[in-house]
Amino acid sequence: MATETVAKPKTSVRVHVQKFGTFLSGMIMPNIGAFIAWGFITALFIPAGFFPNEELGKLVGPMITYLLPLLIGYTGGRMVYGVRGGVVGAVATMGVIVGTDIPMFIGAMILGPLTAWLMMKADKIWEGRVKPGFEMLIDNFSAGILAAIMAVVGMLVVGPIVKAFSDGASAVVQFLVLNGLLPFTSIFIEPAKVLFLNNAVNHGILTPLGTQQALEQGKSILFLLEANPGPGFGILLAYSFFGKGLAKASAPGAAVIQFVGGIHEIYFPYVLMKPMMIFAAIGGGMTGIFTLVVTGAGLRSPAAPGSIIAVYASTARDSYVGVTLSVLFATTVSFLIGSVILKASKAPAEDDLDQATHRMEALKGKKSSVSAALIGEGVGASGVAVLATPIKNIVFACDAGMGSSAMGASVLRNKIKAAGFPEVKVTNSAIANLSDTYDVVITHQDLTERAKPATASAVHVSVDNFMNSPRYDEIVELVKASNTDEEDAAGATAAAPAAAETPAEAAAGPADILVADSVVLTGTATTRDAAIDEAGQLLLARGAVDSGYVDAMHEREESVSTYMGSYLAIPHGTNAAKDHIMKSAVSVIRYPNGIDWNGKEVKFVVGVAGVNNEHLQILASIAKVFTNKAQVAQLEAATTVDEVLALFGKVNS
C-alpha cells in the first residue's frame, strides 16, 4: 500500500476561511438538486418559458420562497445538532421567510445553524437534571419554545438585516455590471479556487444572490462566475501542447475530467507547479465574464458540478449562444496566456507535478482521489487513502452496530495496538448512529454507500470479511504513515511488543451473557435459515429476546451477510429490532459437517443479542479465537462445552 505523510496545514486565516466556506457549502450542496428542480420548472412553465403553463407555473413562487430556504435552514441545523437541530432550524427559518419579501437564503444560512447551536447549548444546561419520565416532555417543549422565539427573532430582527444586506449586495452587482467591472471579480475568484477558498464566495454569496436574480430576471450571470470550465480547460490544453514530462502526458486526460466531469480541482496542481499560470486562469475568467455581460447571457440555476454538461443543462433559453461564446473565449484566452508562459519557461518540470499535487493536498487538508490520477498514487493498492492529519478515531459500522462490527473492531484494535498505537480509538456503531467525527470508517462492502453520506470527510474502507480481511493490514500501515514521524518511528516500533500485550478494550458484561446451556456442540440445522432459527431459539429460551428478534435476524441476513470468515457466522437482528431485546445473551452452535452460508462454509454460528454493549467483551474474545487457526482447530476438536468456554476465556468476568 502506497502511503505518504502529508503535512498538516497550519491554522491561519486561509484555513479558517476554508473551513467557513466548507460549512457554507455543506448547507447548499446537499440541496443543489432542489435548486436545479426549481430551475427546470421555472424554465419550462413561466410565461417566458419553453412550455408556458399558468397552473404549473404556480410552483415557482412557493418553491423559491419557502421550500429552498427551509431546506437550507434544516440542513444547516442538522449539521450542527442532528435532526433536533434541523427541526428547530427550519422553524426559525420560517420566521425570517415571513419577515421579508425576497428569497431568504442567507437568512436561512444564519438562523438554521444558529438556532441549532442554541438548542445544543440549552440541552446541556439541564442534561442529567431531568427527573425520569419527564425527558420527552422537556425535550419537546424546550425545542418548541426556542424555535418559536427564534422564529420571532428571525421575522423582526434577522429578516430586515439580511434584506438590507441583500439589497446592498445586489446594488454592488448591478454597479459592477453597469460599469463593466464584473469581469474583475476573476482577480479574486480564480486564485480562491486554487486555494480552496471558493466555497465561501460561491455558495455563501453568489448562489443565494444568483437565485434571487434568476427569480426576477429568469437567469443570472452570477451562477457562471466560478463554474465556467473554460479557464481550467484552457490551462490543461496549454500543458497538453507545451508542457513537459509528466505534466504534458497527464494533461489531456485531466482536461477531459475537468471539462466533461466538472472536477475543477484536477487543474489546480498545474497552476501550483507554475504559479504564473494563475494569470492564465484570471485572463480566461475575465474574458468569460465579459462575454456574458456583453451578450446578456446567464443560467437559470446553479451548475454543479462545473461540467459543460451541467452548464448547458442550466442555461437560460435565450443564452445558449452567449454561454457557448463565454466558455469558448475563456478557454482560448487562458490557453494563449498559458502557452506563452510555458514556452517562455526554461525550467524542467519532470517532478514538479508530483510536488504541486502534494502542495494542493496540503492546502485541502487531505488526500485527493482525483489528483491521485495525475501522479499515479495517493491511494493504496486497495484504494485506501492517506490522511493529512493523525488518525485518532476508527469506527466499524454495520446495520445494527451489535455483532459483526463489534468483532471486526476487536480484531483491528488488537492489530493497531500491536503496531504500537494504543492511543488510536477503534469502536463500532450502527450506521444510523454515525456522525462525521471519524477519521476512518470500515463497513461491509454492501453497506459502504449507506455510511458515506453521514461520514463524508472520513476515509472509507470496504471489507467482505470482518475476521481476517487483508484490508486490516493496510489500515495499520495507514495509521503508521499518518501517525508516525520519521524521528519517532523507532520509538513506535519499540513500543509495539508492550502494546500487543494490552488487553482489548471492551465493555464488561454481566456474568450470564454466555452460559453452558447456550452452547451446542452438534447443531441439527442443515441450512443457513435453519441455523439462524436454532441460534435464535437458544436466545429465546434464555429470555433474552422475543420472537420478533428472531425474525429480525433473518431480515438482517437478507440485507447483509453475517458471515465473518474462519468458518464463523454471527447472525443478529437489525438496528430497529433492539426493542425486542430484554437482556444481553450469546448462543454458540457448532456444525461439524459444515453448512452452506451464502456460498461460504460455516461450522460455528454465534447468535448475538446485546444491550448497552454488554456483549462486546465476549465478542472480543470470540474474535481473538477465530483469528487464530490453531484455536479454531481446537474448537473443531472440542468434546465438551467446558472446552469451548475455556477457549473463549473468562468472557463473563
matplotlib code that plots the C-alpha trace (Angstrom):
import matplotlib.pyplot as plt

x = [0.0, 1.5, 1.5, 2.8, 2.5, 1.1, 2.0, -0.9, -1.6, -1.0, -4.0, -4.3, -6.8, -6.8, -7.6, -10.4, -11.9, -11.6, -13.5, -16.1, -16.6, -16.9, -19.6, -21.5, -21.2, -22.4, -25.7, -26.1, -24.6, -27.0, -29.8, -28.5, -30.8, -33.8, -32.3, -32.0, -35.5, -36.8, -34.7, -36.2, -39.8, -39.1, -37.6, -40.4, -43.6, -43.3, -44.8, -41.4, -40.6, -40.4, -43.9, -45.8, -48.4, -50.1, -51.2, -47.8, -46.1, -47.6, -44.9, -42.2, -43.0, -43.6, -40.5, -38.1, -39.9, -40.5, -39.1, -35.5, -34.8, -36.5, -34.2, -31.2, -32.2, -32.9, -29.6, -27.7, -29.3, -28.8, -25.1, -24.8, -27.1, -28.5, -32.2, -33.2, -31.1, -32.6, -36.1, -35.6, -33.5, -36.3, -38.9, -36.7, -36.1, -39.9, -39.8, -37.1, -39.1, -42.3, -40.4, -39.2, -40.4, -37.3, -36.0, -34.3, -31.3, -28.8, -31.2, -31.7, -27.9, -27.7, -30.7, -30.6, -27.2, -27.6, -30.8, -29.4, -26.3, -28.5, -30.6, -27.4, -26.3, -29.7, -29.8, -26.5, -27.9, -30.4, -28.6, -28.8, -31.1, -34.4, -36.4, -37.1, -40.3, -40.1, -37.4, -39.7, -41.8, -38.8, -37.2, -40.3, -41.3, -37.8, -37.4, -40.8, -40.2, -36.7, -37.9, -40.8, -38.6, -36.0, -38.8, -39.9, -36.3, -35.9, -39.0, -38.4, -34.6, -32.7, -35.0, -34.7, -30.9, -30.4, -32.8, -30.7, -27.5, -29.1, -30.2, -26.7, -25.1, -27.5, -26.7, -23.0, -23.5, -25.6, -23.0, -20.3, -22.4, -23.4, -19.9, -18.3, -16.4, -17.8, -15.0, -12.6, -14.1, -11.9, -8.9, -10.3, -12.3, -9.6, -6.9, -9.5, -10.4, -6.8, -6.6, -9.9, -11.5, -14.1, -16.9, -17.1, -17.7, -19.6, -22.0, -22.1, -22.9, -23.1, -25.6, -28.1, -27.8, -27.9, -31.1, -32.8, -31.7, -32.9, -36.3, -36.5, -35.0, -35.3, -31.5, -28.3, -24.8, -23.6, -24.1, -21.3, -18.7, -17.0, -18.4, -17.2, -15.0, -13.2, -10.2, -9.2, -9.7, -7.5, -4.7, -4.8, -4.8, -1.7, 0.1, -1.0, 0.8, 3.6, 4.1, 7.0, 7.3, 4.6, 2.6, 2.3, 1.5, -1.3, -2.9, -5.1, -6.8, -7.1, -8.7, -11.5, -12.2, -12.3, -14.4, -16.8, -16.8, -16.7, -14.0, -12.1, -9.7, -7.8, -6.2, -5.1, -1.8, -0.9, -1.3, 0.6, 3.5, 3.9, 2.3, 2.5, -0.3, -2.7, -2.6, -3.9, -6.8, -7.6, -7.4, -9.7, -12.1, -12.3, -12.9, -15.7, -17.5, -17.0, -18.6, -21.6, -22.0, -21.9, -24.3, -26.6, -26.4, -26.9, -28.0, -31.4, -29.9, -26.5, -24.3, -23.0, -20.5, -18.9, -19.2, -20.0, -23.0, -24.3, -23.7, -25.8, -28.5, -28.9, -28.6, -31.5, -33.5, -32.1, -28.5, -27.0, -25.0, -23.7, -22.8, -21.1, -19.1, -18.2, -16.8, -15.0, -13.4, -12.4, -10.7, -9.0, -7.6, -6.4, -4.8, -3.0, -1.7, -0.8, 1.1, 3.2, 4.1, 5.0, 7.0, 8.9, 9.7, 13.1, 13.0, 12.5, 9.2, 9.7, 8.9, 7.0, 3.5, 4.0, 5.2, 2.4, -0.2, 1.1, 1.0, -2.6, -3.5, -1.8, -3.9, -7.0, -6.2, -6.4, -5.6, -7.5, -8.6, -8.9, -5.4, -4.1, -4.9, -2.3, 0.7, -0.4, -0.7, -2.3, -4.3, -3.1, -3.2, -6.5, -7.8, -7.1, -6.3, -3.7, -4.9, -3.1, -3.6, -3.0, -5.7, -7.4, -10.8, -11.7, -15.2, -16.6, -20.2, -22.9, -26.6, -27.2, -23.8, -24.1, -22.3, -20.1, -18.9, -18.0, -15.9, -14.2, -13.4, -11.9, -9.6, -8.4, -8.0, -5.6, -3.6, -3.2, -2.2, 0.3, 1.7, 2.4, -0.5, -2.7, -4.0, -6.0, -9.6, -11.3, -15.1, -18.2, -21.5, -24.8, -24.8, -27.8, -25.8, -22.7, -21.6, -18.9, -16.3, -14.3, -11.1, -11.6, -14.9, -14.9, -18.1, -19.1, -18.9, -22.7, -23.1, -20.4, -22.7, -25.1, -22.3, -20.8, -23.4, -23.1, -19.3, -18.3, -14.9, -13.7, -11.7, -14.0, -12.8, -15.0, -14.4, -16.1, -14.7, -14.7, -12.5, -9.3, -9.6, -6.3, -7.5, -6.8, -3.0, -3.4, -5.2, -2.4, 0.0, -2.2, -2.1, 1.7, 2.1, -0.3, 0.7, 4.4, 7.1, 10.4, 12.2, 9.9, 9.3, 11.9, 10.1, 6.8, 8.4, 10.0, 6.7, 4.9, 5.6, 4.3, 1.2, 0.5, 0.0, -2.6, -6.0, -8.6, -10.9, -14.4, -17.4, -17.5, -20.8, -22.8, -21.8, -24.5, -24.1, -22.7, -23.8, -23.3, -27.0, -26.5, -23.6, -24.5, -21.7, -23.6, -26.3, -29.2, -29.7, -28.6, -29.3, -28.5, -32.0, -32.5, -29.2, -30.4, -33.6, -31.6, -29.3, -32.3, -34.3, -31.4, -31.6, -35.4, -35.1, -32.8, -35.5, -33.1, -35.3, -38.8, -39.8, -39.7, -35.9, -35.5, -37.5, -35.1, -32.1, -33.4, -34.1, -30.6, -29.2, -31.2, -29.7, -26.1, -24.5, -23.2, -20.5, -17.3, -14.7, -12.8, -16.0, -17.8, -21.2, -22.8, -26.5, -28.1, -31.0, -31.3, -30.8, -34.6, -35.0, -33.2, -36.6, -37.1, -34.0, -34.6, -31.1, -27.7, -27.0, -24.9, -25.5, -22.9, -23.6, -21.1, -21.9, -19.1, -20.1, -20.5, -23.4, -23.6, -23.8, -24.3, -21.6, -19.3, -18.7, -19.8, -19.1, -19.8, -22.8, -22.9, -26.2, -25.9, -28.3, -26.8, -28.0, -25.7, -22.7, -22.6, -21.9, -18.8, -16.3, -17.4, -17.4, -13.8, -12.8, -14.5, -12.8, -9.4, -10.1, -11.2, -8.2, -6.0, -6.1, -4.8, -7.6, -10.2, -8.8, -9.2, -12.8, -13.5, -12.0, -13.6, -15.7, -17.2, -19.0, -16.4, -13.6, -15.5, -16.0, -12.3, -11.2, -13.2, -11.5, -13.1, -15.6, -18.1, -15.7]
y = [0.0, 3.3, 5.7, 9.2, 11.6, 14.9, 17.9, 19.2, 22.8, 25.5, 27.2, 30.5, 33.0, 30.9, 27.8, 29.5, 30.9, 27.5, 25.8, 28.6, 28.0, 24.3, 24.9, 27.2, 24.7, 22.0, 23.8, 24.5, 21.4, 18.8, 20.9, 21.7, 19.1, 21.1, 24.3, 22.6, 21.2, 24.8, 26.0, 23.4, 24.2, 27.9, 27.5, 25.3, 26.8, 30.5, 32.8, 33.2, 29.5, 26.7, 25.5, 28.3, 26.9, 29.1, 26.2, 24.5, 27.9, 28.3, 26.0, 28.6, 31.1, 28.7, 26.7, 29.6, 31.4, 28.5, 25.2, 26.2, 28.3, 25.7, 23.0, 25.2, 26.0, 22.4, 21.2, 23.9, 23.0, 19.3, 19.9, 21.5, 19.3, 16.4, 16.1, 18.0, 20.9, 20.6, 20.8, 23.9, 25.5, 25.0, 26.6, 29.6, 29.9, 30.2, 33.4, 35.1, 34.0, 35.6, 38.7, 39.7, 39.7, 38.2, 34.6, 34.3, 32.0, 34.0, 34.3, 30.5, 30.0, 32.2, 31.2, 27.4, 26.7, 29.4, 28.1, 24.5, 25.7, 27.5, 24.3, 22.2, 24.7, 24.7, 20.9, 20.8, 23.1, 20.6, 17.4, 14.9, 17.1, 16.0, 13.5, 10.1, 10.1, 13.8, 13.6, 13.6, 16.4, 18.6, 17.8, 18.6, 21.8, 23.2, 22.7, 24.3, 27.3, 28.0, 27.5, 29.9, 32.5, 32.3, 32.4, 35.8, 37.0, 35.9, 37.8, 41.0, 41.3, 39.0, 39.3, 43.1, 43.0, 40.3, 42.1, 45.3, 43.2, 41.5, 44.9, 46.3, 43.3, 43.4, 47.1, 46.3, 43.6, 46.0, 48.7, 46.3, 45.1, 48.6, 49.9, 46.9, 45.9, 42.5, 40.7, 42.0, 39.6, 36.9, 38.5, 37.2, 34.1, 32.3, 32.4, 31.5, 28.3, 27.1, 27.8, 26.1, 29.3, 29.4, 27.8, 30.8, 33.1, 30.8, 29.0, 31.7, 34.7, 34.0, 31.2, 33.0, 36.2, 34.4, 32.6, 35.9, 37.5, 34.4, 34.8, 38.4, 38.1, 34.4, 33.9, 35.1, 35.7, 35.0, 31.3, 31.2, 33.4, 30.5, 27.4, 28.3, 25.4, 27.4, 28.9, 25.5, 23.7, 26.2, 25.8, 22.0, 22.3, 24.6, 21.9, 19.2, 21.1, 22.9, 21.2, 18.9, 15.4, 14.0, 17.3, 17.1, 13.4, 13.7, 16.9, 15.5, 13.1, 15.8, 18.1, 15.6, 15.1, 18.8, 19.8, 17.0, 15.7, 19.2, 18.3, 21.6, 20.7, 18.5, 21.5, 23.2, 21.3, 22.6, 26.1, 25.5, 23.9, 27.1, 30.0, 32.3, 30.2, 31.9, 34.8, 32.5, 31.5, 35.1, 36.2, 33.4, 34.1, 37.8, 37.1, 34.6, 37.0, 40.0, 37.8, 37.1, 40.8, 41.8, 39.1, 39.3, 35.5, 33.6, 30.4, 29.5, 27.7, 26.7, 24.5, 21.8, 20.4, 22.8, 20.5, 21.7, 19.3, 20.8, 24.3, 23.7, 21.9, 25.1, 27.6, 30.0, 29.7, 32.8, 32.3, 29.3, 31.4, 33.7, 30.9, 28.9, 32.0, 32.6, 29.1, 29.2, 32.6, 31.8, 28.6, 30.4, 33.3, 31.0, 28.7, 31.5, 33.1, 29.7, 28.7, 31.9, 31.2, 27.6, 28.4, 31.1, 28.8, 27.1, 25.2, 21.4, 20.1, 16.4, 16.2, 19.5, 18.0, 15.5, 18.2, 20.5, 17.8, 17.3, 21.0, 21.1, 18.2, 20.0, 23.1, 21.0, 19.1, 15.5, 13.3, 13.8, 10.7, 12.9, 14.4, 10.9, 10.2, 12.8, 11.1, 7.5, 7.3, 8.8, 5.8, 2.4, -0.6, -1.4, 2.1, 3.3, 7.0, 8.7, 11.3, 14.6, 14.5, 11.8, 9.1, 9.2, 7.5, 4.5, 3.0, -0.3, 0.3, -2.3, -2.2, -2.9, -2.0, -5.1, -8.2, -8.1, -4.6, -5.3, -8.3, -6.5, -3.7, -6.1, -7.7, -4.4, -2.9, -5.7, -5.2, -1.5, -1.9, -4.5, -2.0, 0.5, 2.8, 2.2, 5.8, 5.2, 4.6, 1.7, 1.4, 0.0, 1.7, 1.2, 3.1, 5.1, 6.5, 7.6, 11.2, 12.9, 12.7, 9.7, 9.5, 6.0, 4.2, 0.5, -1.3, -4.4, -3.8, -3.9, -1.1, 1.4, 3.6, 3.9, 5.0, 7.6, 10.4, 10.7, 10.5, 12.4, 13.6, 10.1, 7.6, 4.7, 1.1, -1.7, -5.3, -8.6, -10.5, -9.0, -11.6, -11.7, -9.2, -8.2, -4.6, -4.6, -4.7, -1.8, 0.2, -0.5, 0.8, 3.8, 4.5, 4.2, 6.6, 9.2, 9.0, 8.4, 11.0, 9.7, 10.7, 8.7, 5.7, 3.7, 4.6, 3.4, 0.1, -0.4, 0.1, -2.4, -5.6, -3.9, -2.6, -6.0, -7.3, -4.7, -6.3, -5.2, -2.5, -3.9, -3.3, -5.7, -7.6, -9.4, -13.0, -14.7, -13.5, -16.9, -19.9, -23.6, -24.1, -21.8, -23.8, -26.7, -28.9, -30.6, -28.5, -30.1, -27.4, -28.1, -24.7, -21.1, -20.1, -23.2, -22.4, -18.8, -20.2, -22.6, -19.8, -17.6, -20.2, -20.5, -16.7, -17.0, -19.8, -17.7, -15.0, -12.6, -11.8, -12.2, -13.9, -10.6, -10.5, -13.9, -12.6, -9.6, -11.9, -13.3, -9.7, -8.7, -11.7, -10.9, -7.4, -8.1, -11.5, -12.0, -14.5, -13.4, -15.8, -18.6, -20.8, -18.3, -16.5, -14.3, -13.7, -10.9, -8.5, -5.2, -1.9, -1.4, -4.7, -3.6, -3.1, -6.8, -7.5, -7.9, -8.6, -9.4, -13.0, -15.1, -18.6, -20.8, -23.7, -26.0, -27.8, -30.4, -31.1, -27.5, -25.8, -23.5, -19.8, -17.8, -19.9, -20.0, -22.9, -22.3, -24.6, -22.2, -20.0, -17.4, -15.8, -12.3, -10.0, -7.0, -4.3, -1.3, -3.0, -5.6, -8.3, -6.7, -8.4, -11.9, -10.9, -9.6, -13.0, -14.9, -12.7, -13.4, -17.1, -17.1, -15.1, -18.0, -21.0, -23.3, -22.3, -22.7, -26.3, -26.8, -25.7, -28.1, -30.9, -29.9, -32.7, -30.8, -27.5, -26.6, -26.8, -24.3, -21.9, -22.3, -21.4, -18.2, -17.3, -15.7, -14.0, -13.4, -11.9]
z = [0.0, -1.0, 1.8, 2.4, 5.2, 4.2, 6.4, 8.5, 7.4, 10.0, 11.4, 9.5, 8.1, 5.0, 6.9, 8.9, 5.7, 4.1, 7.0, 6.9, 3.1, 3.7, 6.3, 3.9, 1.0, 3.4, 3.6, -0.1, -1.9, -0.5, -1.8, -5.2, -6.7, -5.4, -6.9, -10.2, -10.0, -9.4, -12.3, -14.7, -13.5, -14.0, -17.4, -18.6, -17.2, -16.5, -19.2, -20.9, -20.6, -23.1, -22.4, -20.6, -18.2, -15.7, -13.5, -13.3, -13.1, -9.6, -8.3, -8.9, -6.2, -3.3, -4.1, -4.0, -1.2, 1.2, 0.1, -0.7, 2.4, 4.6, 3.2, 3.8, 7.3, 8.1, 6.6, 8.5, 11.8, 11.2, 10.5, 14.0, 16.1, 14.2, 13.4, 16.5, 15.3, 11.8, 13.1, 15.2, 12.5, 9.9, 12.3, 12.9, 9.2, 8.7, 10.7, 8.5, 5.4, 6.5, 7.6, 4.1, 0.6, -1.0, -1.1, 2.3, 1.6, 3.6, 6.5, 6.4, 6.4, 9.6, 11.6, 10.8, 12.4, 15.0, 16.4, 16.4, 18.3, 20.9, 21.2, 21.8, 24.5, 26.1, 26.3, 28.1, 30.8, 32.0, 30.9, 33.7, 35.8, 34.4, 36.5, 34.9, 32.9, 32.0, 29.4, 26.4, 27.8, 28.4, 25.1, 23.1, 24.9, 25.1, 21.3, 20.7, 22.9, 21.5, 17.9, 18.4, 20.0, 17.2, 14.5, 16.0, 16.2, 12.5, 11.5, 13.4, 13.5, 11.2, 8.2, 7.9, 8.4, 5.8, 3.4, 3.8, 3.1, 0.1, -1.3, -0.8, -2.4, -5.4, -5.8, -5.9, -8.5, -10.6, -10.2, -11.4, -14.4, -15.5, -15.2, -16.9, -13.8, -13.1, -15.0, -12.4, -9.9, -11.5, -9.9, -6.6, -7.7, -9.7, -7.0, -4.4, -6.4, -6.4, -2.6, -1.9, -0.7, -3.5, -1.4, 0.9, -2.2, -4.5, -2.2, 0.5, -1.7, -5.4, -5.3, -3.0, -4.9, -8.2, -7.3, -6.3, -9.6, -11.5, -9.9, -11.0, -14.5, -15.3, -15.3, -13.6, -14.7, -11.1, -11.5, -14.0, -12.4, -10.7, -12.5, -16.1, -17.1, -19.8, -17.8, -16.4, -19.7, -21.5, -19.0, -19.4, -23.2, -22.9, -20.9, -23.4, -26.2, -24.5, -21.1, -20.2, -18.8, -16.6, -16.8, -20.5, -20.5, -17.9, -19.1, -21.9, -19.5, -16.9, -19.4, -20.2, -16.4, -15.8, -18.9, -19.0, -15.5, -13.9, -11.4, -11.4, -8.7, -11.2, -12.8, -9.5, -9.3, -12.8, -11.5, -8.3, -10.1, -12.1, -10.2, -13.2, -14.7, -12.3, -14.8, -17.5, -15.2, -14.4, -18.0, -19.1, -16.3, -17.0, -20.7, -20.0, -17.7, -20.1, -22.8, -20.6, -19.8, -23.4, -24.6, -21.5, -21.0, -17.8, -16.2, -14.7, -11.7, -10.3, -12.5, -10.1, -10.8, -13.2, -16.1, -19.6, -19.5, -16.2, -17.6, -20.7, -18.7, -16.6, -19.4, -19.9, -23.1, -24.7, -23.5, -25.3, -27.8, -25.1, -22.7, -25.5, -26.5, -22.9, -22.4, -25.8, -25.3, -21.8, -23.0, -25.8, -23.7, -20.9, -23.5, -25.2, -22.0, -20.6, -23.8, -23.7, -20.0, -20.7, -23.8, -22.0, -19.1, -19.3, -16.0, -16.3, -14.8, -14.6, -10.9, -10.4, -10.9, -8.1, -5.7, -6.7, -6.2, -2.7, -2.0, -3.2, -0.9, 2.0, 1.2, 1.1, 4.2, 2.9, 0.0, -3.2, -5.2, -8.3, -8.1, -7.5, -11.1, -12.1, -10.4, -10.3, -6.5, -3.5, -2.6, -1.7, -4.0, -2.5, -2.6, 1.0, 1.0, 3.3, 5.7, 6.2, 10.0, 12.6, 12.8, 16.2, 15.6, 13.6, 13.5, 12.3, 11.2, 10.4, 10.3, 14.0, 15.5, 17.5, 16.1, 13.0, 13.6, 17.2, 16.3, 13.4, 15.8, 18.2, 15.6, 14.2, 17.7, 18.6, 15.4, 15.9, 19.5, 18.4, 15.9, 18.8, 18.5, 21.6, 21.5, 18.3, 19.3, 17.5, 18.1, 16.5, 15.7, 13.9, 10.5, 11.7, 14.6, 12.6, 12.6, 10.7, 13.5, 12.4, 10.5, 9.1, 8.6, 7.9, 6.6, 4.8, 1.1, 0.8, 3.4, 2.3, 0.3, 3.2, 5.5, 3.2, 3.5, 7.3, 7.3, 4.2, 5.4, 6.5, 4.6, 3.8, 3.6, 2.4, 3.5, 2.7, 5.7, 9.2, 10.8, 8.7, 5.9, 4.3, 4.4, 8.1, 7.5, 5.0, 7.7, 10.1, 7.5, 7.0, 10.8, 10.8, 7.9, 9.3, 13.0, 12.9, 12.1, 10.9, 14.0, 16.4, 14.1, 16.0, 19.3, 18.0, 16.8, 20.2, 21.9, 19.8, 21.9, 25.1, 23.3, 21.9, 25.4, 26.3, 26.6, 24.1, 25.5, 25.7, 27.9, 30.8, 30.8, 33.4, 34.3, 32.4, 28.8, 27.7, 29.7, 29.2, 28.2, 25.3, 23.8, 21.4, 20.1, 17.3, 15.7, 13.8, 11.1, 7.6, 6.0, 6.8, 7.7, 9.9, 11.7, 12.4, 13.8, 16.0, 17.3, 17.8, 19.8, 22.2, 22.8, 23.1, 25.7, 27.8, 27.9, 26.3, 23.3, 22.0, 18.7, 16.9, 17.3, 15.6, 12.6, 12.6, 12.5, 9.2, 7.9, 8.7, 6.9, 3.8, 3.6, 4.5, 5.2, 8.8, 7.6, 9.2, 7.8, 9.5, 9.4, 11.6, 11.2, 13.8, 13.0, 14.9, 14.5, 12.7, 14.4, 14.5, 16.4, 19.6, 21.3, 21.1, 23.3, 27.0, 28.1, 26.6, 25.6, 23.2, 21.8, 20.2, 17.9, 16.2, 12.9, 12.5, 8.9, 8.0, 6.3, 3.3, 4.2, 1.0, -0.7, 2.3, 4.6, 8.2, 11.2, 14.0, 14.4, 17.2, 17.9, 19.4, 21.3, 23.1, 25.4, 26.1, 24.6, 27.4, 24.9, 23.4, 25.8, 24.7, 21.1, 21.5, 23.0, 20.2, 17.6, 19.1, 18.9, 15.3, 14.1, 15.5, 13.2, 16.0, 18.3, 15.6, 15.2, 18.9, 18.8, 16.0, 18.1, 21.4, 23.0, 25.9, 26.4, 29.1, 26.5, 24.3, 27.2, 28.2, 24.7, 24.7, 28.0, 31.0, 28.8, 31.6, 34.1]

ax = plt.figure().add_subplot(projection="3d")
ax.plot(x, y, z, "-o")
ax.set_aspect("equal")
plt.show()
